[in-house]
Amino acid sequence: QSYAVRCSACQPGEFIESACSATSDAVCKQCGPGEYTSTSGLDVCEPCTEGDTYQPLEGQSYAILCTPSQPGKFIESACTATTDATYKGCVAGHACSDGIKTKCVAVGKYAPRDATECSTVSAGHQVVVGNGGLRKGQEPCEQGTFSESAGQDECTPCLEGEEYQPAEGQSYAVRCSACQPGEFIESACNAT
């Protein structure tokens, strides 16, 4: 009595290392890390697409989508065929968008921690510069100073004897009063 044995089919996650012949069955081998097969009976494994998909394990039938960039974070290590991308929070003075870290250097701009873009300093405020010259925030103008418009690095000091500003965080200076005929200066106008 004679009969034929059906050849084995390689399963998803495997590829045919040597085909079935008249005298031997097919030899299947697992796909390695960074590759996969989603259907059975394939001669080669499908490679993961660098930057789009990855697979850290052997013998898998699917690829994993890389983690997309996250607002306020930058790429610490890119997604490879065998590892996912890792991200790190953006430090103050930098803006992180689409996985890219950019230093805020323009006049009147700053970025707090985990910022997605550089912010414009508000009127009545000035840039706070931290270690390494990083423009990390804004702070109100002190008494005796002001900042008329947004986007200024520093507050303007009031002109002694001509204008003053008694409050913090202001966008204007107050003109000193002039004495009327017959009046005298009891106390001079100062910046605060």
PyMOL commands that set and color helices and strands:
alter all, ss='L'
color gray80, all
select helices_A, chain A and resi 131-133
alter helices_A, ss='H'
color red, helices_A
select strands_A, chain A and resi 14-18+27-30+35-36+46-47+53-54+64-65+73-77+86-89+94-97+100-103+109-110+119-120+125-129+135-140+145-146+156-157+163-164+174-175
alter strands_A, ss='S'
color yellow, strands_A
deselect
rebuild
show_as cartoon
